[in-house]
Amino acid sequence: MADINTLEKGLVVTAFWEARPGEVDALVGIIGKFLPQAQAEPGVLAFQIHQSLEDPTKFFFYEVFRDEAAFAEHGQAPHFKSLILEQAVPRLAKRERMQHKFVRAT
């Protein structure tokens, strides 16, 4: 896992998912298959997925990529296309993604 100095140079992506009714267990299974593959991508500095304790239908993704090219490669990975686009997205009621940069101390 990368240290904070390495992470600060990366592109941060967050995603928020909300499962359709009855789809939580299926999504947890898909995420369980997807996560180790995403974490092993060469351009991934950090990749974590969290499920809400208050509302189990909601998921939060925190991802740090080496750069924009690594993020683009992630979107073309076979496991992303198969598990996320083909299997997970149809089970979602809502999906939001945002890109961020680190705020550096002065």
Secondary structure, DSSP 8 states (H G I E B T S, - for coil): ---HHHHTTSEEEEEEEEE-TT-HHHHHHHHHHHHHHHHTSTTEEEEEEEE-SS-TTEEEEEEEESSHHHHHHHHH-HHIIIIIIIIIGGGEEEEEEEEE------
